[in-house]
Amino acid sequence: MGEIVFAGAMSHVLDPDYYQRACGDLGRRKITECMAEIARMGERLSATRPDALVVVADDHLNAFSFNAVPALCVRIGRTVQRMKQDHAEAFDAVLDHMPDRYPLHEELAGQILEQGLQAGFDLAMSWEAPVDHAFLSPVNTLHGSRPVPPLVPIWVNSFVAPQPTPRRCFDFGRHVARVVATSRWRVAIIATGGLSHFPELSLPRVGETDTVFDRKLIHWMEQGEHEPLCELTVGELHKSGEHEFLNWMVLIGAVTPARAQVRYFGELPRINLAAVEWSRP
């Protein structure tokens, strides 16, 4: 019997220089504190000795384009390439010191895909999509100099309407948990992004956050009250700058009814930072 041995969610722009420019000394201090907590989470992750690490994140119209925007996509194959861009944003440029390629857990990814199609999830698959900061900044902050286990990258369309609903993402997470439970592997899972912020796609609101909404989400996660999270609409998430919480909903579905433990929450004018962990049996 396989099991999920670690579960955590976190912000994915993890670059002190970026926050220094965007929010000044306060931004640098808070992202440094958040990254320190994520690194401590990584120590606990590594102690579980996982066979695979599922990473649920969103695409920033880098890996995909308006030619095709998959609602849910599983990366398959044996290795995945780090995204390289000639004119990368600062938070992608910090990936330059990281390895060019990472191993994938080919068999687990294949089972999530194949059994997902049998279970009614119309999943996309990719052999070639590279991974950007949404995947690699958290993975490298978690692991530091320790080896990274084979990855299973999963993309959620958090940006381009129509997006999958929170309940659909939750149900997909439950599917991932079922696949793991019937396998022979010890699996860690993380979700990345947020919390509330308005990216450049919402230019008039860049610099805003919604702390009240953030704290409501945190309360429900801490209490293990997942039905109110499933009842949220994509419109509510968009209005509050919580679009990347769809990634978190996949993880929440995978670990339900577990309660969350907030390791870090920091308010900033541009984005509210968070690092959250779920207790495993």
C-alpha positions in Angstrom: 0.0 0.0 0.0 1.3 3.4 -0.9 0.7 6.5 1.1 1.1 10.3 1.1 3.8 10.9 3.6 4.1 14.7 3.3 1.8 17.5 2.2 2.6 21.2 2.0 1.6 24.4 0.1 3.5 27.6 -0.3 4.1 30.8 -2.2 6.2 30.2 -5.3 8.0 33.5 -6.0 10.9 32.9 -3.6 13.4 35.6 -4.5 14.5 38.2 -1.8 15.9 40.6 -4.5 12.5 40.6 -6.3 10.7 41.5 -3.0 13.3 44.1 -2.2 12.5 45.9 -5.4 8.7 45.4 -5.2 8.2 46.0 -1.4 11.4 47.4 0.0 13.1 46.1 3.2 9.9 44.7 4.5 9.4 42.6 1.5 13.0 41.2 1.8 12.5 40.4 5.5 9.2 38.7 5.0 10.2 36.5 2.1 13.4 35.5 3.9 11.3 34.5 6.9 8.9 32.5 4.6 11.7 30.8 2.8 13.3 29.8 6.1 10.0 28.1 7.2 9.8 26.4 3.8 13.3 25.1 4.2 12.3 23.6 7.6 9.3 22.0 5.9 11.8 20.5 3.5 13.7 18.9 6.3 10.6 17.2 7.4 9.8 16.2 3.8 13.2 14.7 3.3 12.9 12.7 6.5 9.9 10.8 5.1 12.1 9.5 2.3 9.5 9.8 -0.5 9.8 7.9 -3.7 8.2 10.7 -5.6 7.2 14.3 -5.2 4.0 15.5 -6.9 4.2 19.3 -7.5 0.9 21.0 -8.4 1.3 24.5 -9.8 0.1 26.8 -12.6 1.5 27.9 -15.9 2.1 31.5 -16.5 1.5 31.2 -20.3 5.1 30.1 -20.6 4.9 26.3 -21.1 1.5 26.6 -22.9 -0.1 29.3 -25.0 -3.4 30.4 -26.3 -3.1 27.7 -28.9 -4.0 25.3 -26.1 -4.6 25.9 -22.4 -5.2 22.6 -20.6 -7.4 22.6 -17.6 -5.3 19.9 -15.9 -2.1 18.6 -17.4 0.2 15.8 -16.2 3.9 15.9 -17.2 5.0 12.5 -18.4 8.4 11.1 -19.5 11.7 10.4 -17.7 13.1 13.9 -17.2 11.8 17.5 -17.3 13.8 20.5 -18.3 14.1 23.8 -16.4 12.5 26.6 -18.4 15.0 28.9 -20.0 14.0 32.4 -21.3 16.0 35.0 -23.1 14.2 37.8 -21.3 13.1 36.1 -18.1 11.4 37.9 -15.3 13.6 38.2 -12.2 11.9 35.4 -10.4 12.5 33.0 -13.3 16.1 34.3 -13.8 17.0 33.1 -10.3 16.5 29.5 -11.6 19.7 29.9 -13.7 21.9 28.3 -11.0 19.6 25.3 -10.7 20.1 22.0 -12.6 19.0 21.9 -16.2 17.0 18.7 -15.8 15.1 16.9 -13.1 14.1 13.2 -13.0 10.4 12.3 -13.3 8.6 9.5 -11.6 7.4 8.0 -14.9 5.2 5.2 -13.6 3.3 7.3 -11.0 2.6 10.0 -13.6 1.4 7.4 -16.0 -1.0 5.9 -13.5 -2.4 9.3 -12.5 -3.0 10.0 -16.2 -4.3 6.6 -17.3 -6.5 6.0 -14.2 -7.7 9.6 -14.3 -9.0 9.2 -17.8 -10.8 6.0 -16.7 -12.3 7.9 -13.8 -13.7 10.7 -16.0 -11.0 13.3 -15.8 -10.2 14.6 -19.3 -6.5 15.2 -18.5 -4.0 16.6 -20.9 -0.4 15.2 -21.0 2.9 16.6 -22.1 6.2 15.0 -22.9 8.0 18.4 -23.5 6.6 21.2 -21.3 9.4 22.7 -19.1 8.9 23.8 -15.5 9.3 27.4 -14.3 9.6 29.2 -11.0 6.2 27.9 -9.9 7.7 24.4 -9.6 11.4 24.9 -9.1 11.7 27.7 -6.6 9.6 25.8 -4.0 11.3 22.5 -4.8 14.8 23.9 -4.5 14.0 26.0 -1.4 12.6 22.8 0.2 15.5 20.6 -0.6 18.5 22.9 -0.5 21.6 20.8 -1.2 19.7 17.5 -0.6 18.8 15.4 -3.6 15.4 16.1 -5.2 13.2 13.0 -5.5 11.6 12.1 -8.9 8.9 14.7 -9.7 5.4 14.5 -11.0 4.6 18.0 -12.2 0.9 18.8 -12.6 -0.4 22.0 -14.1 -3.7 23.6 -13.2 -5.1 26.4 -15.4 -5.5 29.2 -12.8 -5.4 32.1 -15.2 -7.3 31.7 -18.4 -11.1 31.5 -18.4 -12.8 29.1 -18.1 -10.9 27.5 -15.3 -11.7 24.3 -13.5 -13.8 24.8 -10.4 -12.4 24.5 -6.9 -14.6 21.3 -6.4 -13.2 19.8 -9.6 -9.6 20.4 -8.4 -10.5 18.9 -5.0 -12.0 15.8 -6.7 -8.9 15.5 -8.9 -6.8 15.6 -5.7 -8.9 12.7 -4.3 -8.1 10.8 -7.5 -4.4 11.4 -6.9 -4.7 10.1 -3.4 -6.5 6.9 -4.6 -3.8 6.3 -7.2 -1.1 6.6 -4.5 -3.1 4.4 -2.0 -3.2 1.5 -4.5 0.5 1.9 -5.4 3.7 0.8 -3.7 5.2 4.2 -3.3 5.7 6.8 -0.5 4.7 10.1 -2.1 5.1 13.7 -1.0 2.8 16.3 -2.5 3.1 20.1 -2.6 1.0 22.9 -4.1 2.4 26.3 -4.9 1.2 29.9 -5.5 -0.4 32.8 -3.8 -1.9 33.7 -1.5 -3.9 36.7 -2.6 -2.4 38.9 -5.3 -3.1 40.4 -8.7 -0.6 39.5 -11.4 0.2 41.6 -14.4 -2.7 40.0 -16.2 -4.8 42.1 -13.8 -2.8 45.2 -14.2 -5.2 47.8 -12.6 -5.0 45.8 -9.3 -1.3 45.0 -9.1 -0.2 45.8 -5.6 -3.5 44.8 -3.9 -4.2 41.8 -1.6 -7.2 40.5 0.2 -6.1 39.6 3.7 -9.7 39.0 4.9 -10.3 36.4 2.3 -6.9 34.8 2.9 -7.7 34.4 6.6 -11.0 32.9 5.8 -9.3 30.3 3.6 -6.7 29.6 6.3 -9.4 29.2 9.0 -11.2 26.5 6.9 -7.9 24.7 6.2 -6.9 24.7 9.8 -10.3 23.4 10.9 -10.4 20.8 8.1 -13.6 22.3 6.8 -13.2 21.5 3.2 -16.8 21.7 1.9 -16.8 25.6 2.2 -13.7 25.6 0.1 -15.3 23.3 -2.5 -18.3 25.6 -2.7 -16.2 28.6 -3.7 -16.6 29.8 -7.3 -13.9 30.7 -9.8 -15.4 34.2 -9.8 -14.9 34.6 -6.0 -11.3 33.5 -6.3 -10.7 35.9 -9.2 -12.3 38.8 -7.4 -10.1 38.2 -4.3 -6.8 37.5 -6.2 -6.9 33.9 -5.1 -6.6 32.3 -8.6 -3.6 30.1 -7.6 -5.6 28.6 -4.7 -6.9 26.2 -7.3 -3.5 24.5 -7.1 -4.0 24.2 -3.3 -7.4 22.6 -3.8 -5.8 19.7 -5.6 -3.6 19.1 -2.6 -6.5 19.6 -0.1 -8.5 16.9 -2.0 -5.5 14.6 -1.8 -5.2 14.9 2.0 -8.8 15.5 3.1 -10.0 15.5 5.9 -6.6 16.5 7.4 -6.2 19.8 9.1 -3.6 22.4 8.1 -0.9 23.9 10.2 0.2 27.4 9.2 3.9 27.6 9.3 4.1 31.2 8.0 1.7 34.0 6.9 3.0 37.4 6.0 1.1 40.4 4.6 2.7 42.5 1.9 1.2 45.2 -0.3 1.9 43.1 -3.5 1.1 39.5 -2.3 0.4 37.7 0.9 3.0 35.0 1.6 2.2 31.7 3.1 3.7 28.3 4.0 1.2 25.6 5.2 1.6 22.0 6.1 -0.8 19.2 6.7 -0.3 16.5 9.3 0.0 13.0 7.9 -0.9 9.8 9.8 
